[in-house]
Amino acid sequence: MSVTAEAISQSEATRTSRPLPTAPCSVVWSGGHAYVLEGSHGRARWVGVDDRGRPRFYTGDELQLRGWSRSR
């Protein structure tokens, strides 16, 4: 799978211009995987799985750095 300049630009724009959703159970995509917002306010985290099905947990800041999108 090759990464195009457009995809990089889109990812870069996502990281800097839009805040992550804050509603519980919101879903975003990052690196081809879905992440769901669990918890509330001070203890909120984004939960998903990696390529091997292992759970992955990210803070909002970590997910912003990874880049994200509302669609696959």
Residue pairs with C-beta under 8 A, 6 or more apart in sequence:
10 69
11 67
11 69
12 67
14 67
14 68
14 69
15 64
15 65
15 67
15 68
20 26
20 28
20 37
20 46
20 60
20 63
20 64
20 68
21 28
21 37
21 70
22 37
22 44
23 37
24 37
24 38
24 39
24 40
25 36
25 37
25 38
26 36
26 37
27 34
27 35
27 36
27 37
27 70
28 34
28 35
28 37
28 46
28 63
28 68
28 69
28 70
29 35
29 68
29 69
29 70
29 71
29 72
30 48
30 63
30 66
30 67
30 68
30 69
31 66
31 67
32 72
33 48
33 49
33 50
33 56
34 48
34 72
35 46
35 47
35 48
35 56
35 58
35 63
35 68
36 46
36 47
36 48
37 44
37 45
37 46
37 47
38 44
38 45
38 46
38 47
39 45
44 60
45 57
45 58
45 59
46 57
46 58
46 59
46 60
46 62
46 63
47 55
47 56
47 57
48 55
48 56
48 58
49 55
49 56
50 56
58 66
